[in-house]
Amino acid sequence: MSIAIDKNKCVGCGKCHDVCPGTLIKSDENGKAYIKYPRDCWGCTSCLKECPVYAIRFFLGADIGGRGTLMHTEKHGDFLDWVIEYPGGDTSVIRVNTKESNRY
């Protein structure tokens, strides 16, 4: 599993590399984020949740049924939307209330 960073969308805030537990996300000479070793990505999605401009996409590989599907997150107040982008252009959204997500 791995991520893809769209340098055209990246604003160079550094939030993604601050939260990456594997210290895999670096900044280039223009301050834009990139992943140094994509194969080493743990798939934790911490960077997706921190990116304020949705410049990071997570690959859902064939091994988990994704077949090239991409996913990113969008924050809307107390809600975190997991936006799933299918290869044909369709999308699905899973909305999570972050205030309620850890209740048992």
MOPAC internal coordinates of N, CA, C and O (Angstrom, degrees):
PM7 1SCF
backbone

  N    0.0000 0     0.00 0     0.00 0    0    0    0
  C    1.4530 1     0.00 0     0.00 0    1    0    0
  C    1.5169 1   108.73 1     0.00 0    2    1    0
  O    1.2310 1   121.19 1   -29.89 1    3    2    1
  N    1.2966 1   115.34 1   150.11 1    3    2    1
  C    1.4462 1   118.39 1  -178.57 1    5    3    2
  C    1.5204 1   110.10 1  -159.24 1    6    5    3
  O    1.2310 1   121.96 1    -4.92 1    7    6    5
  N    1.3091 1   113.85 1   175.08 1    7    6    5
  C    1.4527 1   121.54 1   177.89 1    9    7    6
  C    1.5250 1   109.59 1  -116.96 1   10    9    7
  O    1.2310 1   121.20 1   -17.21 1   11   10    9
  N    1.3109 1   115.30 1   162.79 1   11   10    9
  C    1.4589 1   122.40 1   172.19 1   13   11   10
  C    1.5184 1   106.65 1  -128.45 1   14   13   11
  O    1.2310 1   120.59 1   -45.92 1   15   14   13
  N    1.3103 1   116.48 1   134.08 1   15   14   13
  C    1.4525 1   121.42 1  -179.96 1   17   15   14
  C    1.5219 1   108.98 1  -111.55 1   18   17   15
  O    1.2310 1   120.55 1   -55.99 1   19   18   17
  N    1.3057 1   116.55 1   124.01 1   19   18   17
  C    1.4651 1   122.83 1   178.73 1   21   19   18
  C    1.5264 1   108.12 1   -87.23 1   22   21   19
  O    1.2310 1   120.58 1   -76.80 1   23   22   21
  N    1.3276 1   116.49 1   103.20 1   23   22   21
  C    1.4675 1   120.92 1  -177.51 1   25   23   22
  C    1.5232 1   112.68 1   -64.10 1   26   25   23
  O    1.2310 1   120.12 1   156.43 1   27   26   25
  N    1.3266 1   117.38 1   -23.57 1   27   26   25
  C    1.4604 1   120.15 1   177.39 1   29   27   26
  C    1.5286 1   111.83 1   -69.54 1   30   29   27
  O    1.2310 1   120.65 1   151.19 1   31   30   29
  N    1.3351 1   116.35 1   -28.81 1   31   30   29
  C    1.4682 1   120.64 1   178.61 1   33   31   30
  C    1.5257 1   112.26 1   -91.72 1   34   33   31
  O    1.2310 1   120.13 1   153.22 1   35   34   33
  N    1.3274 1   117.36 1   -26.78 1   35   34   33
  C    1.4627 1   122.53 1  -176.16 1   37   35   34
  C    1.5297 1   110.55 1   -60.59 1   38   37   35
  O    1.2310 1   121.04 1   -46.70 1   39   38   37
  N    1.3430 1   115.62 1   133.30 1   39   38   37
  C    1.4665 1   120.76 1   178.36 1   41   39   38
  C    1.5255 1   111.98 1  -104.48 1   42   41   39
  O    1.2310 1   120.30 1  -178.14 1   43   42   41
  N    1.3386 1   117.04 1     1.86 1   43   42   41
  C    1.4585 1   120.94 1   176.48 1   45   43   42
  C    1.5151 1   114.47 1    72.76 1   46   45   43
  O    1.2310 1   119.77 1  -150.54 1   47   46   45
  N    1.3365 1   118.05 1    29.46 1   47   46   45
  C    1.4699 1   120.80 1  -178.00 1   49   47   46
  C    1.5258 1   112.76 1   -72.17 1   50   49   47
  O    1.2310 1   119.99 1   154.72 1   51   50   49
  N    1.3430 1   117.62 1   -25.28 1   51   50   49
  C    1.4588 1   121.62 1   177.47 1   53   51   50
  C    1.5156 1   115.28 1    85.44 1   54   53   51
  O    1.2310 1   119.77 1   179.57 1   55   54   53
  N    1.3302 1   118.04 1    -0.43 1   55   54   53
  C    1.4614 1   120.43 1  -178.24 1   57   55   54
  C    1.5195 1   112.26 1   -62.40 1   58   57   55
  O    1.2310 1   120.59 1   143.45 1   59   58   57
  N    1.3353 1   116.47 1   -36.55 1   59   58   57
  C    1.4642 1   119.75 1  -177.90 1   61   59   58
  C    1.5260 1   111.72 1   -65.33 1   62   61   59
  O    1.2310 1   120.17 1   135.25 1   63   62   61
  N    1.3251 1   117.28 1   -44.75 1   63   62   61
  C    1.4682 1   116.48 1  -178.04 1   65   63   62
  C    1.5166 1   111.71 1   -77.14 1   66   65   63
  O    1.2310 1   119.83 1   162.30 1   67   66   65
  N    1.3296 1   117.93 1   -17.70 1   67   66   65
  C    1.4648 1   119.91 1   174.55 1   69   67   66
  C    1.5250 1   111.89 1   -71.00 1   70   69   67
  O    1.2310 1   119.96 1   149.81 1   71   70   69
  N    1.3405 1   117.68 1   -30.19 1   71   70   69
  C    1.4681 1   120.52 1  -176.82 1   73   71   70
  C    1.5166 1   114.15 1  -100.47 1   74   73   71
  O    1.2310 1   119.26 1   170.41 1   75   74   73
  N    1.3210 1   119.02 1    -9.59 1   75   74   73
  C    1.4699 1   121.08 1  -177.77 1   77   75   74
  C    1.5296 1   109.76 1   -66.56 1   78   77   75
  O    1.2310 1   119.96 1   -64.97 1   79   78   77
  N    1.3575 1   117.68 1   115.03 1   79   78   77
  C    1.4683 1   119.31 1  -177.56 1   81   79   78
  C    1.5216 1   113.32 1   -68.49 1   82   81   79
  O    1.2310 1   120.35 1   160.10 1   83   82   81
  N    1.3285 1   116.94 1   -19.90 1   83   82   81
  C    1.4601 1   120.16 1   179.89 1   85   83   82
  C    1.5144 1   113.00 1   -97.36 1   86   85   83
  O    1.2310 1   120.12 1  -175.61 1   87   86   85
  N    1.3213 1   117.37 1     4.39 1   87   86   85
  C    1.4715 1   124.10 1  -176.17 1   89   87   86
  C    1.5293 1   111.41 1    47.40 1   90   89   87
  O    1.2310 1   120.80 1  -137.40 1   91   90   89
  N    1.3324 1   116.08 1    42.60 1   91   90   89
  C    1.4581 1   121.55 1  -177.38 1   93   91   90
  C    1.5216 1   112.95 1   -91.14 1   94   93   91
  O    1.2310 1   119.85 1   160.60 1   95   94   93
  N    1.3282 1   117.88 1   -19.40 1   95   94   93
  C    1.4596 1   121.10 1  -177.12 1   97   95   94
  C    1.5175 1   109.27 1   -93.02 1   98   97   95
  O    1.2310 1   121.18 1   -53.41 1   99   98   97
  N    1.2997 1   115.35 1   126.59 1   99   98   97
  C    1.4644 1   122.72 1  -177.67 1  101   99   98
  C    1.5233 1   109.08 1  -120.62 1  102  101   99
  O    1.2310 1   120.50 1    -7.26 1  103  102  101
  N    1.3310 1   116.64 1   172.74 1  103  102  101
  C    1.4664 1   122.38 1   175.00 1  105  103  102
  C    1.5207 1   109.19 1  -113.38 1  106  105  103
  O    1.2310 1   120.81 1   -42.61 1  107  106  105
  N    1.3373 1   116.06 1   137.39 1  107  106  105
  C    1.4595 1   119.32 1   177.61 1  109  107  106
  C    1.5288 1   110.35 1   -83.45 1  110  109  107
  O    1.2310 1   120.16 1     7.02 1  111  110  109
  N    1.3195 1   117.29 1  -172.98 1  111  110  109
  C    1.4696 1   121.87 1  -176.50 1  113  111  110
  C    1.5264 1   112.94 1   -63.61 1  114  113  111
  O    1.2310 1   120.14 1   161.67 1  115  114  113
  N    1.3424 1   117.33 1   -18.33 1  115  114  113
  C    1.4662 1   121.72 1   178.17 1  117  115  114
  C    1.5276 1   112.43 1   -99.57 1  118  117  115
  O    1.2310 1   120.63 1  -174.00 1  119  118  117
  N    1.3250 1   116.40 1     6.00 1  119  118  117
  C    1.4561 1   121.04 1  -179.76 1  121  119  118
  C    1.5123 1   114.24 1    82.67 1  122  121  119
  O    1.2310 1   119.80 1  -175.14 1  123  122  121
  N    1.3249 1   117.99 1     4.86 1  123  122  121
  C    1.4623 1   122.84 1  -179.75 1  125  123  122
  C    1.5255 1   109.96 1   -83.55 1  126  125  123
  O    1.2310 1   121.33 1   -37.46 1  127  126  125
  N    1.3169 1   115.07 1   142.54 1  127  126  125
  C    1.4645 1   120.82 1  -177.99 1  129  127  126
  C    1.5239 1   111.89 1   -76.22 1  130  129  127
  O    1.2310 1   121.26 1   -32.22 1  131  130  129
  N    1.3199 1   115.19 1   147.78 1  131  130  129
  C    1.4646 1   122.12 1   170.56 1  133  131  130
  C    1.5170 1   107.50 1  -151.19 1  134  133  131
  O    1.2310 1   120.63 1   -24.22 1  135  134  133
  N    1.3332 1   116.40 1   155.78 1  135  134  133
  C    1.4600 1   120.29 1   178.11 1  137  135  134
  C    1.5235 1   107.79 1   -97.71 1  138  137  135
  O    1.2310 1   121.46 1   -56.44 1  139  138  137
  N    1.3187 1   114.81 1   123.56 1  139  138  137
  C    1.4580 1   119.60 1  -173.61 1  141  139  138
  C    1.5233 1   112.61 1   -71.91 1  142  141  139
  O    1.2310 1   119.96 1   135.66 1  143  142  141
  N    1.3191 1   117.69 1   -44.34 1  143  142  141
  C    1.4609 1   121.85 1  -178.81 1  145  143  142
  C    1.5292 1   109.21 1  -128.47 1  146  145  143
  O    1.2310 1   119.45 1   -95.26 1  147  146  145
  N    1.3278 1   118.66 1    84.74 1  147  146  145
  C    1.4689 1   121.25 1  -176.47 1  149  147  146
  C    1.5256 1   114.24 1   -54.67 1  150  149  147
  O    1.2310 1   120.04 1   145.01 1  151  150  149
  N    1.3074 1   117.54 1   -34.99 1  151  150  149
  C    1.4773 1   120.37 1  -179.58 1  153  151  150
  C    1.5207 1   112.43 1   -64.03 1  154  153  151
  O    1.2310 1   120.38 1   155.92 1  155  154  153
  N    1.3284 1   116.89 1   -24.08 1  155  154  153
  C    1.4567 1   120.62 1  -177.84 1  157  155  154
  C    1.5269 1   113.25 1   -87.44 1  158  157  155
  O    1.2310 1   119.96 1   177.68 1  159  158  157
  N    1.3267 1   117.68 1    -2.32 1  159  158  157
  C    1.4661 1   121.86 1  -179.43 1  161  159  158
  C    1.5275 1   109.89 1   -60.58 1  162  161  159
  O    1.2310 1   120.29 1   -49.45 1  163  162  161
  N    1.3288 1   117.04 1   130.55 1  163  162  161
  C    1.4584 1   122.31 1  -177.40 1  165  163  162
  C    1.5181 1   112.13 1   -81.19 1  166  165  163
  O    1.2310 1   119.95 1   163.69 1  167  166  165
  N    1.3197 1   117.71 1   -16.31 1  167  166  165
  C    1.4563 1   121.19 1  -177.83 1  169  167  166
  C    1.5135 1   113.33 1    76.71 1  170  169  167
  O    1.2310 1   120.18 1  -153.94 1  171  170  169
  N    1.3266 1   117.26 1    26.06 1  171  170  169
  C    1.4684 1   120.77 1  -177.43 1  173  171  170
  C    1.5328 1   112.74 1   -75.37 1  174  173  171
  O    1.2310 1   119.69 1   159.82 1  175  174  173
  N    1.3168 1   118.20 1   -20.18 1  175  174  173
  C    1.4729 1   126.85 1   179.15 1  177  175  174
  C    1.5288 1   113.90 1    66.70 1  178  177  175
  O    1.2310 1   119.48 1  -164.78 1  179  178  177
  N    1.3120 1   118.60 1    15.22 1  179  178  177
  C    1.4705 1   120.31 1   176.89 1  181  179  178
  C    1.5206 1   111.77 1   -58.92 1  182  181  179
  O    1.2310 1   120.53 1   139.05 1  183  182  181
  N    1.3211 1   116.59 1   -40.95 1  183  182  181
  C    1.4615 1   120.67 1  -178.28 1  185  183  182
  C    1.5268 1   111.72 1   -65.62 1  186  185  183
  O    1.2310 1   120.09 1   142.70 1  187  186  185
  N    1.3332 1   117.43 1   -37.30 1  187  186  185
  C    1.4657 1   121.24 1   178.91 1  189  187  186
  C    1.5122 1   110.54 1   -59.56 1  190  189  187
  O    1.2310 1   120.95 1   136.19 1  191  190  189
  N    1.3351 1   115.78 1   -43.81 1  191  190  189
  C    1.4553 1   120.64 1  -176.04 1  193  191  190
  C    1.5220 1   112.25 1   -70.47 1  194  193  191
  O    1.2310 1   119.82 1   157.15 1  195  194  193
  N    1.3192 1   117.95 1   -22.85 1  195  194  193
  C    1.4589 1   121.02 1  -178.31 1  197  195  194
  C    1.5218 1   114.39 1   -94.02 1  198  197  195
  O    1.2310 1   119.66 1   160.10 1  199  198  197
  N    1.3170 1   118.26 1   -19.90 1  199  198  197
  C    1.4612 1   121.21 1  -175.39 1  201  199  198
  C    1.5379 1   110.60 1   -69.89 1  202  201  199
  O    1.2310 1   120.03 1   -65.12 1  203  202  201
  N    1.3431 1   117.54 1   114.88 1  203  202  201
  C    1.4689 1   120.19 1  -176.51 1  205  203  202
  C    1.5229 1   114.24 1   -75.77 1  206  205  203
  O    1.2310 1   119.78 1   167.09 1  207  206  205
  N    1.3367 1   118.03 1   -12.91 1  207  206  205
  C    1.4693 1   120.71 1  -176.02 1  209  207  206
  C    1.5348 1   112.33 1  -117.64 1  210  209  207
  O    1.2310 1   120.13 1  -169.43 1  211  210  209
  N    1.3309 1   117.35 1    10.57 1  211  210  209
  C    1.4597 1   123.56 1   175.93 1  213  211  210
  C    1.5292 1   112.21 1    58.14 1  214  213  211
  O    1.2310 1   120.90 1  -139.96 1  215  214  213
  N    1.3233 1   115.88 1    40.04 1  215  214  213
  C    1.4625 1   121.26 1  -178.58 1  217  215  214
  C    1.5243 1   112.32 1   -86.16 1  218  217  215
  O    1.2310 1   120.10 1   173.88 1  219  218  217
  N    1.3189 1   117.41 1    -6.12 1  219  218  217
  C    1.4612 1   120.77 1  -176.59 1  221  219  218
  C    1.5144 1   109.93 1  -113.23 1  222  221  219
  O    1.2310 1   121.21 1   -48.85 1  223  222  221
  N    1.3203 1   115.28 1   131.15 1  223  222  221
  C    1.4587 1   122.91 1   177.46 1  225  223  222
  C    1.5227 1   108.27 1  -118.65 1  226  225  223
  O    1.2310 1   121.31 1   -34.63 1  227  226  225
  N    1.3184 1   115.09 1   145.37 1  227  226  225
  C    1.4521 1   122.38 1   178.25 1  229  227  226
  C    1.5192 1   108.24 1  -107.91 1  230  229  227
  O    1.2310 1   120.26 1   -51.07 1  231  230  229
  N    1.3289 1   117.12 1   128.93 1  231  230  229
  C    1.4587 1   122.15 1   178.50 1  233  231  230
  C    1.5252 1   109.66 1   -79.68 1  234  233  231
  O    1.2310 1   120.68 1   -52.88 1  235  234  233
  N    1.3186 1   116.31 1   127.12 1  235  234  233
  C    1.4643 1   120.61 1   172.10 1  237  235  234
  C    1.5181 1   106.02 1   -98.07 1  238  237  235
  O    1.2310 1   120.64 1   -80.00 1  239  238  237
  N    1.3051 1   116.37 1   100.00 1  239  238  237
  C    1.4572 1   121.80 1  -173.43 1  241  239  238
  C    1.5134 1   113.77 1   -69.81 1  242  241  239
  O    1.2310 1   121.42 1   -13.16 1  243  242  241
  N    1.3129 1   114.89 1   166.84 1  243  242  241
  C    1.4642 1   122.00 1  -179.42 1  245  243  242
  C    1.5226 1   111.54 1   -61.24 1  246  245  243
  O    1.2310 1   120.16 1   151.92 1  247  246  245
  N    1.3394 1   117.29 1   -28.08 1  247  246  245
  C    1.4535 1   120.58 1  -178.80 1  249  247  246
  C    1.5260 1   112.58 1   -64.63 1  250  249  247
  O    1.2310 1   120.06 1   159.21 1  251  250  249
  N    1.3369 1   117.50 1   -20.79 1  251  250  249
  C    1.4591 1   120.36 1   176.08 1  253  251  250
  C    1.5323 1   111.00 1  -116.78 1  254  253  251
  O    1.2310 1   120.79 1  -159.72 1  255  254  253
  N    1.3117 1   116.09 1    20.28 1  255  254  253
  C    1.4517 1   121.38 1   174.86 1  257  255  254
  C    1.5116 1   115.95 1    87.11 1  258  257  255
  O    1.2310 1   119.92 1  -172.43 1  259  258  257
  N    1.3228 1   117.76 1     7.57 1  259  258  257
  C    1.4560 1   120.70 1  -175.25 1  261  259  258
  C    1.5106 1   115.48 1   -79.04 1  262  261  259
  O    1.2310 1   120.20 1   145.47 1  263  262  261
  N    1.3145 1   117.22 1   -34.53 1  263  262  261
  C    1.4667 1   122.42 1   179.99 1  265  263  262
  C    1.5262 1   112.79 1    47.86 1  266  265  263
  O    1.2310 1   120.45 1  -134.49 1  267  266  265
  N    1.3143 1   116.74 1    45.51 1  267  266  265
  C    1.4593 1   120.22 1   177.34 1  269  267  266
  C    1.5121 1   114.77 1    92.93 1  270  269  267
  O    1.2310 1   120.06 1  -174.07 1  271  270  269
  N    1.3168 1   117.48 1     5.93 1  271  270  269
  C    1.4502 1   121.44 1   178.55 1  273  271  270
  C    1.5272 1   109.53 1   -69.79 1  274  273  271
  O    1.2310 1   120.72 1   -35.11 1  275  274  273
  N    1.3285 1   116.23 1   144.89 1  275  274  273
  C    1.4646 1   122.05 1   178.36 1  277  275  274
  C    1.5190 1   109.51 1  -113.62 1  278  277  275
  O    1.2310 1   120.75 1   -25.27 1  279  278  277
  N    1.3307 1   116.17 1   154.73 1  279  278  277
  C    1.4486 1   120.89 1   179.90 1  281  279  278
  C    1.5210 1   109.47 1  -140.46 1  282  281  279
  O    1.2310 1   120.54 1   -37.14 1  283  282  281
  N    1.3383 1   116.57 1   142.86 1  283  282  281
  C    1.4567 1   121.45 1   171.12 1  285  283  282
  C    1.5220 1   108.15 1  -143.11 1  286  285  283
  O    1.2310 1   120.59 1    -8.48 1  287  286  285
  N    1.3239 1   116.48 1   171.52 1  287  286  285
  C    1.4599 1   120.50 1   179.35 1  289  287  286
  C    1.5182 1   110.01 1  -115.99 1  290  289  287
  O    1.2310 1   121.51 1   -25.15 1  291  290  289
  N    1.3184 1   114.72 1   154.85 1  291  290  289
  C    1.4615 1   122.21 1   173.94 1  293  291  290
  C    1.5195 1   108.02 1  -137.64 1  294  293  291
  O    1.2310 1   120.46 1   -47.21 1  295  294  293
  N    1.3317 1   116.73 1   132.79 1  295  294  293
  C    1.4597 1   121.45 1   179.83 1  297  295  294
  C    1.5224 1   110.00 1   -95.30 1  298  297  295
  O    1.2310 1   121.80 1   -44.17 1  299  298  297
  N    1.3288 1   114.17 1   135.83 1  299  298  297
  C    1.4590 1   121.38 1   177.32 1  301  299  298
  C    1.5313 1   106.93 1  -138.03 1  302  301  299
  O    1.2310 1   120.38 1   -93.00 1  303  302  301
  N    1.3180 1   116.88 1    87.00 1  303  302  301
  C    1.4672 1   120.25 1  -177.64 1  305  303  302
  C    1.5122 1   110.42 1    64.46 1  306  305  303
  O    1.2310 1   121.04 1    56.45 1  307  306  305
  N    1.3323 1   115.62 1  -123.55 1  307  306  305
  C    1.4670 1   121.25 1   179.82 1  309  307  306
  C    1.5258 1   112.91 1   -82.53 1  310  309  307
  O    1.2310 1   120.27 1  -178.65 1  311  310  309
  N    1.3284 1   117.10 1     1.35 1  311  310  309
  C    1.4519 1   120.94 1  -176.33 1  313  311  310
  C    1.5270 1   110.94 1  -107.73 1  314  313  311
  O    1.2310 1   121.76 1   -38.09 1  315  314  313
  N    1.3229 1   114.23 1   141.91 1  315  314  313
  C    1.4552 1   121.83 1   174.36 1  317  315  314
  C    1.5205 1   106.55 1  -118.26 1  318  317  315
  O    1.2310 1   120.66 1   -63.57 1  319  318  317
  N    1.3193 1   116.34 1   116.43 1  319  318  317
  C    1.4595 1   121.76 1   178.43 1  321  319  318
  C    1.5162 1   109.61 1   -94.08 1  322  321  319
  O    1.2310 1   120.74 1   -52.43 1  323  322  321
  N    1.3260 1   116.20 1   127.57 1  323  322  321
  C    1.4527 1   122.56 1   172.43 1  325  323  322
  C    1.5194 1   105.36 1   -96.69 1  326  325  323
  O    1.2310 1   120.33 1   -71.96 1  327  326  325
  N    1.3362 1   116.98 1   108.04 1  327  326  325
  C    1.4571 1   122.67 1  -175.76 1  329  327  326
  C    1.5312 1   108.47 1   -96.98 1  330  329  327
  O    1.2310 1   120.91 1   -59.96 1  331  330  329
  N    1.3218 1   115.86 1   120.04 1  331  330  329
  C    1.4600 1   121.93 1  -178.39 1  333  331  330
  C    1.5215 1   108.21 1  -105.17 1  334  333  331
  O    1.2310 1   120.83 1   -56.75 1  335  334  333
  N    1.3343 1   116.02 1   123.25 1  335  334  333
  C    1.4610 1   122.86 1  -177.25 1  337  335  334
  C    1.5284 1   108.85 1  -109.25 1  338  337  335
  O    1.2310 1   120.68 1   -68.03 1  339  338  337
  N    1.3259 1   116.31 1   111.97 1  339  338  337
  C    1.4579 1   121.66 1  -178.23 1  341  339  338
  C    1.5308 1   110.45 1   -83.86 1  342  341  339
  O    1.2310 1   119.83 1   -26.63 1  343  342  341
  N    1.3242 1   117.93 1   153.37 1  343  342  341
  C    1.4702 1   121.25 1  -177.81 1  345  343  342
  C    1.5262 1   114.94 1   -53.62 1  346  345  343
  O    1.2310 1   119.29 1   147.36 1  347  346  345
  N    1.3233 1   118.95 1   -32.64 1  347  346  345
  C    1.4550 1   121.55 1  -179.28 1  349  347  346
  C    1.5200 1   114.13 1   -78.30 1  350  349  347
  O    1.2310 1   119.79 1   176.00 1  351  350  349
  N    1.3317 1   118.01 1    -4.00 1  351  350  349
  C    1.4574 1   121.27 1   179.78 1  353  351  350
  C    1.5211 1   114.69 1   105.95 1  354  353  351
  O    1.2310 1   120.00 1   167.62 1  355  354  353
  N    1.3386 1   117.61 1   -12.38 1  355  354  353
  C    1.4590 1   120.31 1   177.57 1  357  355  354
  C    1.5234 1   110.21 1   -72.12 1  358  357  355
  O    1.2310 1   120.87 1   -24.35 1  359  358  357
  N    1.3297 1   115.93 1   155.65 1  359  358  357
  C    1.4588 1   121.05 1   176.20 1  361  359  358
  C    1.5199 1   110.09 1  -133.30 1  362  361  359
  O    1.2310 1   121.49 1   -25.08 1  363  362  361
  N    1.3259 1   114.75 1   154.92 1  363  362  361
  C    1.4614 1   123.18 1   172.40 1  365  363  362
  C    1.5190 1   106.60 1  -130.85 1  366  365  363
  O    1.2310 1   120.53 1   -27.93 1  367  366  365
  N    1.3252 1   116.59 1   152.07 1  367  366  365
  C    1.4531 1   121.16 1   178.51 1  369  367  366
  C    1.5204 1   109.35 1  -127.62 1  370  369  367
  O    1.2310 1   120.87 1   -49.52 1  371  370  369
  N    1.3235 1   115.94 1   130.48 1  371  370  369
  C    1.4577 1   122.28 1   172.96 1  373  371  370
  C    1.5206 1   105.72 1  -110.93 1  374  373  371
  O    1.2310 1   119.96 1   -63.86 1  375  374  373
  N    1.3331 1   117.69 1   116.14 1  375  374  373
  C    1.4626 1   122.38 1  -176.59 1  377  375  374
  C    1.5244 1   109.68 1  -100.04 1  378  377  375
  O    1.2310 1   120.93 1   -51.60 1  379  378  377
  N    1.3385 1   115.83 1   128.40 1  379  378  377
  C    1.4560 1   122.13 1  -179.92 1  381  379  378
  C    1.5242 1   108.39 1  -120.54 1  382  381  379
  O    1.2310 1   120.69 1   -52.14 1  383  382  381
  N    1.3222 1   116.29 1   127.86 1  383  382  381
  C    1.4586 1   121.54 1   174.10 1  385  383  382
  C    1.5236 1   106.74 1   -80.59 1  386  385  383
  O    1.2310 1   119.70 1   -70.01 1  387  386  385
  N    1.3220 1   118.19 1   109.99 1  387  386  385
  C    1.4602 1   121.51 1  -174.16 1  389  387  386
  C    1.5316 1   112.24 1   -66.83 1  390  389  387
  O    1.2310 1   119.80 1   156.70 1  391  390  389
  N    1.3123 1   117.99 1   -23.30 1  391  390  389
  C    1.4779 1   120.97 1   177.51 1  393  391  390
  C    1.5272 1   111.45 1   -75.38 1  394  393  391
  O    1.2310 1   120.56 1   157.00 1  395  394  393
  N    1.3254 1   116.53 1   -23.00 1  395  394  393
  C    1.4672 1   121.45 1  -176.84 1  397  395  394
  C    1.5300 1   113.40 1  -107.92 1  398  397  395
  O    1.2310 1   119.73 1   171.93 1  399  398  397
  N    1.3171 1   118.11 1    -8.07 1  399  398  397
  C    1.4627 1   121.15 1  -169.26 1  401  399  398
  C    1.5251 1   114.88 1   -66.47 1  402  401  399
  O    1.2310 1   119.32 1   157.57 1  403  402  401
  N    1.2998 1   118.91 1   -22.43 1  403  402  401
  C    1.4661 1   120.24 1  -177.96 1  405  403  402
  C    1.5208 1   112.98 1  -105.73 1  406  405  403
  O    1.2310 1   120.29 1  -168.28 1  407  406  405
  N    1.3175 1   117.05 1    11.72 1  407  406  405
  C    1.4643 1   120.36 1   177.55 1  409  407  406
  C    1.5260 1   110.20 1   -77.71 1  410  409  407
  O    1.2310 1   121.33 1   -34.74 1  411  410  409
  N    1.3094 1   115.05 1   145.26 1  411  410  409
  C    1.4675 1   120.25 1   177.94 1  413  411  410
  C    1.5009 1   109.33 1  -111.13 1  414  413  411
  O    1.2310 1   120.10 1   180.00 1  415  414  413

